[in-house]
């Protein structure tokens, strides 16, 4: 074990059972013209974390630890996208509509792909998920078990939606969860901070939070 001076108290990281989960760093969320921007959001806060996420990924790869990526996307016929999800608000583009990077959040379309700077390497796990959480209608839990992972470090977007949902689901399944605070982002900075506060409250009720530098230093140790 190696100890990280995390919030709300020290996190004992097991370097032999830790993996990195990078949530939904997709063009549709991060780049101009994608689904995130169609909802009226400023995508710049998400773009700003890309170099930090890249450093975190590189650190895990350098230590031979698993890196798992998720993509929120749907079947071309939208059979896995219920109206309760698709028909919300009045966005410029809805899931499945034709956008600048192909059909919005549809598996196989350019916009659903992970941004090039964070592209998965051959052999790395990529989970396509129809929901906000990575455990929803996927084999994510089985894959974590096959890899022998019990400690999970989380990065990606958005902090308060897909990242938090997946962390909560992982915690319910007995995984120890640590959020890389500078490798996650929201379109709303206040929402990011609120999500971190909620997850680390009450004695790390969902998990812990630390910086990318702290996490990489722990791996080096």
N, C-alpha and C positions, 0 to 999 in steps of 0.2 A: 504494500500500500504506500501511496505517497499523498501527503496532505496538501490541500489547497486552502488558502485563507479566503474562503468564499462567504457569500451571504446566504443565510443569516448567521452561519457559524461554519467551522472548518468542514470541508468535504474530503473524505478519505477515498481517493481514486485508486482503483485496482487496474494497473496498466495491462494486465493480462486478460481482462474481461470487458474492456471499454471499446466502444465504437462511436463514430461520429455520424449523426443523422442530420442531413442538410435538407431543409424543408422548402420545396416549391420555388427555388431560385430560377424561375422560368421567364422567358421573354414576355409572355402575356401579362405578367405582374410587374416586371422590372423595367421594361423598355417603353418609350413613348409609342402610342398607337395600340397598346395592348388592352386587355380587359381592365386592368387596374386604372389606367388613365380614362377608359370609357366611363367609369363610375364617377369621374370628376376628381380623381386624386392626382396629387403631385408625386411622380415616381422618383424624384431625385433622392429622397431619403433611402430608398431601397437600392438605388444605383451606388450610393456612397459606401455601402458595406461590402460590395463585391470584392475589393482587394483584401479585406480582413477575412472574409470567408475563404478566399483562395489561400491565405496563409495558414488558416486552420486546417484546411484540407491537405495542404502540402505537409504539414507537421504530422498528421495522422498517417499519411502515406509513407513518410520517411521512417516512421517507427513500425511499419508493417501492420498497422491497425485498420480494421475495416472502415470504409466510408460508404454510407448508404444515402442515396438520393431519393427524394419523392417528387412526383409531379401530379398536380391536381388536373385531371383531364377526363374527358367523357368519350363514350362510343360515338361514332359518326351519326347514328340514328337517335342519339340522346336517350336511349332506353334506360340508362343509368343516371339520368339527370331529371329528378322530379320537378314538376311545375313549382313546388314550394321553394325550390332553389333557383330555378331559372327566371321566374317571373317576379322579380323583386325590384321595386323602385322604378325609375325611368332612365336607365343607362342609355348612352348613345349606341352601344352594342351589347347584345345579350349573348350568353353562352350559346355557341353553335352558329351565330351570325358570321358573315364574311367580314373580316377585318384586314388591316394592312399586312398582317403576318399569317394569313389564312383564316380558317374558321376558328373563332374564339374558344380556347380551352378544349379543343378536340384532339384526341390522341393522334399522333402522326403529323399534325400540322406544325409549321415552323414556330408559331407563337407558343405552342405547348412545350417546346424544347427548353432545356436548361441553357442559360446564357453561356456563350462560348468560353469565357474565362473560367468557368466552373464545371466544364463538361466532364461527365464521368469517364473514367478510364475503362477500357475493355475488361470485363469481369466484375466490375463494381455493381452492386445491387442498385437497381432503379425500380421504385415502386410507383406504379400508376394507380392513383386513388380517386374514386369518384366523390369522396367526401372531404371534409376538412381535416379529419384525423387520419393518420396513416394506417390505423388498424381497421378502418371501416371497409368491409368487403374486399380485403386483400389478404395475402399470406404473410404479412409483415411479421407477426408474432412468431410464426413457425421459422422464418428466416433468422430472426434474432436468436432463437433457440439453437438452430443448426450452427450458427457462428459462435455459440458459447458466450454471448454478450449478456452482462447483467448491469453494467454501468453505461449510460448513454449520455453523450454530450450533444446538445442541440444548437443548431444555427439555422438561419433562413427567415422566411417571411410567411405571413405577417405575425409579429410576436403574439398579438392578442387573439388571433383566430387559429390558423393552422398549426403554428408552433405550440401555442398553449394547449390546444385540443389534444395534440399528439402527446405532449408531456403528461397531461392529466391521465390519458388512457394508458400510457406506459407505467405511471405510478400505480394505477389501479391493478396492474398486472405484476407488480413487484419489482420493477426496474428502478434503479437509482438514477435520478435525472439531474443533469447539470446544464444550465443555459449559458452560452457564451454571449454576454450582454452586448458586446460591440460587434458581434457577427449576426445580429438579428435586427429587424427594423419593422416599423409600421408606417403607414401613410400619415398617422397621427402620433406625434411624439408622446403626448400625454397618455395615449392608450398603451404604448410600449411600456412606459414606466408603471402604469397601473397594473398591467399584466405581470410584470416582474414582482411588484409589491405583493400581489395576490398569491403568486406561486411560492414565494419565499416566506410568507407570513406564517405565524403559528408553528414555528419550529420546522420550517421547510415542508409545509403541508403537501406541496406538489414536488418541489425540488429546490436546488441550490442555484446560485448565479455567480459567475466569475468572469474575468476578462480573458480574451484570447491569449494574451501574454502569460497569464497565470496558468492556463491550461497547458500551453505548450511547454512551459518550464517544468510542470509536473511530469509531462511525458519524458522530457529530457532527463529528469532525475531518476 
